[in-house]
Amino acid sequence: MKGRPAYRNSPAPAESWKGPIERLAWGGKGVAHAEDGRLLLLEAPLALFPGEVVEATVIWKARHGEGRVSRWITRDPKRAQAACPVAETCGGCDLWEAGRHAADLKQQMVTDLLRRQLGEDVPWTWHPAPDSARRHRIQLHWDGAALGYFRRHSHALVPISTCPAATDPLSAAIPRLQAAMEGRVLPGRRGRWELSTDSPANTVWATDERGRTWMLEPDGWHRSDEPIRHRLGEAALRHEPGAFFQVSPPWAAEAFGGLLNTWDVKGATLFDLYGGVGLFSVLLGERFQHRILVESGEAAVAWARKNLEAAGLASECLVADVAAWVPEGLGQAADVILLDPPRAGLEPALCDRLLTAGAGTLVLVGCDGAAFCRDLKRLAPAWSLDQLAVLDLFPLTTHVECVALMTKRP
């Protein structure tokens, strides 16, 4: 049945489609086929299980269709009641109602991506998140009257008073943040706010779009210049509120630390590229004689220097664009290059220079699976893939972190 466009500004008319979900593809999309054999990629406000029959609004393109599930006709019995009251409208999480099967569904998505991008024969390990993993950072939006997340595919606000995906202190701070803005204790200007907490989760900071920060104390919010402190096993890190850091720091440190230990990553010099505030350098600790950390953000590098100095680790921390800084022939055979680039992955020119590197080992981290696989293939002429792991560092979403251990070809 044809109707109005399914997506804003789309010239193609929408059609209604009903049928079964055959399997899950990367990003949590359900894969199906039309009666004429054309491929369908469907997204949904809640988790999809293979075998479920759904109704969707679809737009047909040249060779395939894309759509959104509007109704479940049959539901998998493994579904669980969502613990979030706004699960179907909020754009923050993707896998509510998956229950204890969320990790299995994510593993299916990753399997589909790696099979198509790298082939059937590439071995890899899956590291699901523990039940205790919760978000230590959330970004909320204040419209002058309500506080919440954006609705999926929209800038319309979904008001919330609690967030079950966040740590308890963060969730409990949401109504106190709203009350402070309503009472003009905090600025009431419309915009984005970030709530963040330390590790273990205890103190809560609120940071506005201008970078101003308040700490929540028993009697309310107070201006603060205190850094956020994370105790992550034997590692300790500090950074300013509002700065980029792991969403769930305790689980991220456990996952990365355990993986790098299992792979026995060590050497002479560690080139910690896109190094942030020093997470990987600190986790690897005394496995290296020296560290060179490169990061483009001045504030992050300043904190990296403090964190590595506090850990007693000899290092150079440089403010530079990594793609411009990396020279031809970087490193010696005993050195390790570790890269944790932004979501877009490595620039082509950087991949070209890494092909000439003198270092014997390379560790690549990527938070976008498709970009990560692309970069592995770009590096393949000079680097062999020895180990591949996928970490579920973003519970309740379709996002994962990929990590590869590569050695220089002779």
N, C-alpha and C positions, 0 to 999 in steps of 0.2 A: 504494500500500500504506500503510495507516494504522498508526501506532505511538504511542510515547510522545511527549510534547511536545518540539519541537526546541529550545526555549529555556526556561531556568529560569523558573519561575512563570508559564509561558504556559498558559492554559486550553485552547487549541486543540490537537488532535492533529496530529502530524506525518505527512506523506505523502512517499513517495519519488517523485521525478520524474526523467525522463531526456529530454534534448533538446539542441538546438543553441543556442549563444549568438549572438544576432542582432547586437547592437551593445553599446557600453559607455556607461553613463550616469555622471553626476556621482558622485564618490566611488569610482569603479572598479567599480561594480556591473554585472553582466552582465544585459542585457535579453533576455528570452525570452517565449514565449507558450505557454500550455497548449492542448490540443486544442480546448477550447471557446472559445478566443480571449482568455481572461483574461491580463492582464499578469503577468509574473514578474520580480522583482528579486532577483538572486543575488549573494552575496558569496563570496569564495574566499580561502584562505590564501596563494595565489600569484597572479601575474598571470593575467588572463583575456584570451584572444584571440578576437575575433569569428570565428564559424565552428566553434569547438571544440564537441564534443559532451560533455556532462557528466551526472553523476548528482548530485542534490541532495536535501537534506531540506527540505521546504517546509511552511510554515504558510499556510493560505488565510485571507484577510481578506474584507471585504465585496465588494470589487471587484478585488482583486489578490492575489498571493501573494508572500511573502518567504521566502528560504531561504539555505542555505549549501551550497556545493559540497563533496561528500564524495569524489568520484572523477572522474577524467578518463577518458572512453571513447575519445575521439580527441584528440590534442594537435597544436597548430600546429607545423609544422617549424621555425618561427622561434624556438622556445623555446631557451633556453640553460641550461646547468647553473648552478644557484645557487651563488654563492661563499660562502654562509653555511651552516654545518652545521645550524642550527636554523631555517631559513627557513620551514618549514611550521608551526611551533608558536609561534615568537616573535611577539609583537604589535608589534614595533618598526617593521617594514617591510611593505609591501604588494605590491611589484612585483618580487620575486625571480623569476627565470626569464624575465623580459621581455628581458633582455640589452640589446643596443644598440637595441632597439625600445621601450624604456620611455618615451622622450619622445613617440614616435608614439601610444602608448596613452593617455598623459596628455592629449595634444592632442585626441584623440577625446572624452575625458570632458569637457573644457572646452567643446569645440564643442557637445556635446549640451546642456550647461547654458545657455550663452549663447544658443543658438538658441531654447530653450524660454522663457527668462526675458526676453530682450531682442529677439528676432526675428531673422529670417534676414538682414536687410540691414545690421546693425551691424558695421562692420569692426573687426578687432582683430589684434594681432600676438602671436606666440608666441615666447618666449625660453627655449629648453631649457637645462638645466644642462650645463656642461662635465664631462668625465669626471673632472676633478680635484676636483670639489666633494664634500667630505666633512663630516661633522658635527664641530663644535668643542665641542659640549655633548651629553652623554648622561646620562640618569637611570637608575640601577641600584637594585636592591632587595636587601637583605641579610636573610636569614631566620634568621640565627644559625649557619648551617652552609654556605650557598651564596650566591653573588652572581650576579645575572642580571637579565633582563627578565621582565615578567609574560607569561604565556601569553595568546594572543589570547582575548578574552572571558572572562578569568579573572584571579584574583589568585594563581593557582598560579605558582610560580617556574620559569623555564627557565634553568638554570645556564649561564653562558658563561665562556669564558676569553679570547675575542677578539671583536671586532666589526668586520667589514669595511666597515660604513657609516660608521665613525668615522675620524678622522685617525690615522695610525700611532702618534703618541705617546699618544693616548687609549687606543687598543686595547691597546698594550703595557702600559699602567698598570693594566689590569683585574686580572690575577693578582697584581700587587704590592699592590693595595688589599685583595684578599681575604686575602693572606698576613698583612698588617698587622693585620687584624681577628681572624684566627685566632690570631695571636700576642699579642693584646691591646696591640699598639703603638698602634692606633686603637680608639676605643670599639666594643664588640661588640654594642651594643644594636640590636635589629632595627629596620629602617626604610629610608628612601630616602636615597641618596647621589647627588650630582651630580659628574661628572668634567667639567672644562672646561679649555680650552687657549687660548693667545693666537694672534695672527696676525702673521707666519707661525707655524704650530703648532710649539711647542718645549717650553715649560714646562707642567706639568699640576698642576691644583689639585683637591682633593677637598673637598666641602662636605657636611656632614651636615644633618639636618632642623632642627637647632637653630641653623644658620647658622655653625657653627664650621668653620674652613678650615685645611687642611694643604697644603703644597707638596711635590711629589715632587722630591727631590734625589738625587744618586747614591748616598748612603748611606741613603736611606729618606725617610719622611714627616716633615715638620717643621711646627709651627704657623706660620701666616703671616697677615699683614694686608696683604700686597702686592696691589695691584690687577692685574687682567688688562689687558694692553696690546695694542691692535690697530693695526698699521700697514696701512692699507687704501689703497694707492696713495699719493696726496698727503695723505690724511686720517689723523688719529691720534685714537684714542678710548681711554678707560680706564673701567673699571667694577669693582665688587666681585665676587669669585667667588660663584657661586650666583644672581646677578641675571639678570633676563631680558635676553637679547640675541639677535641673529640666530644661527640654527643653524649656518650656514656663512658667517661674516662676509666673507671675501674675495670670494666669488661674489655675495653680496647687495650689497656696496658697488659692485662692478663693474656689476651689473645695474641697480640703482637709479640709480647715478651716470650711466651711459651713457644711460638712458632720459630722465632729467630734463634732461640736456644736449641730447639730440636734440629734445626738446620745447621747448627754450629757456625753461625756467622761471626767471623772474627778476622783480624788481620793487622796490618801496620797502620795505615791511615784510613779513616772512614770519611768519605765525601758525602755528607748529609745534605742533600740538595732539596730545596723546598722544605727546609728543616723546621720552620715554625719556631716555637719556643724551646725546641730541643728534645721532644719526646723520644725519638728514636736514639739519639745520642746518649740520653740518660738511660734508656732501657738496655742498651748494649754495654753501657758502663765501661769496665776495664778490659773488655775484649779487644780494644784497640789501643795502640800507643799514642795516637793523636787523632784529632777530629777537625775537619774543616766544614763548618755549617754555612750554607748560603741561603738567604731568604730575602725577598724584596721588601718586606715590611720593616721599617726602622724600629717600631715599638716591639715587634716580635723578636728581632735580633737582640735588642737591649735586654729583654727577658731571657733569651737563650744564653747570653753571656752570664747573667746572674745564676741561672739554673745549673749551667755546667761548672761554673766556679764553685758553687755551693756543693756540688757532687764531687769536687776534687778532680775533674777531668780536664786534661790539657786540650785546648782547642783554640781555633780561630773562628770567629763568627763575623760573617761579612754581609753587608747590605748590598745586594746586586740582583739583577735579573738573571735567573739561572740560565736561560737559553742563550743569553749574551755572554755570560761568564765562562761557561764550560769551553775549554780550549781543545784543540786537536791533541790526541795522545794522552788524555788525562790519566794520571796515576801510574803505579807500578804493579807488577804481578801480585804482590802481597796485599794490595789495597782493595777496598770495597766501595763501590758507588751505590748509594741508596737514594732513590728518587720517589718522592710522594707529591706528584704534580697536582694542579687543580683538576676539576672534573673533566675539562676538555682534553686532558692528557698532554703528551709531549709534542712540542712543535717539530715539524719535519726537519728543520735545520739542526735542531738539537739531536734528533735521532741519528742524523748523518755524522755528527761529530762523535757521538757515542760509539759508532761503528769503528772508530779509530782508537778508542781508549786503550791505555796500557794496563789498566786495572784488570785483575783476574776474575773478579766477581761483581755482579750487578744484582741489586734487589729493586724490583719495580713494584710500587704500590699504586692502586687505582680505585677510585670510588665510582667510576662509570665503567661497567663491564665491556661495553662495546668499544669505547676508546682504549681501554686497557688491551683488549685483544688486537686491535689495530696496531698499537705500539709494539706488542710482542712480535708481530709479523714484520714490522719495520726493522726491528733489532735482530731478527733471526739470521741474516747473512753473517754476522760476526759473533752472535751470542747464542749458545745452546740452552734450551729450557730444561733445567734439572728438577725443579720442584714448582708446584702450583697449588695454592690454597685459596679458598674463598671463606671469608669471615662474615658472619651476620652481626655487624656492628650497629645496625639500625633496626631494632625490633619493631614489628607491626607495620613496617614499610616494605616496599619491594627492592630497596637499595641494599647493596652489599659492598664489602671491601675485598678486592682481589690482590694477591701478593704472589710474586714470582721470584724464584732464585735462578739466576742465569750465570753461566761460566763462559769465559772468553774462548772462542774456538782457536785452535792452534794456527 
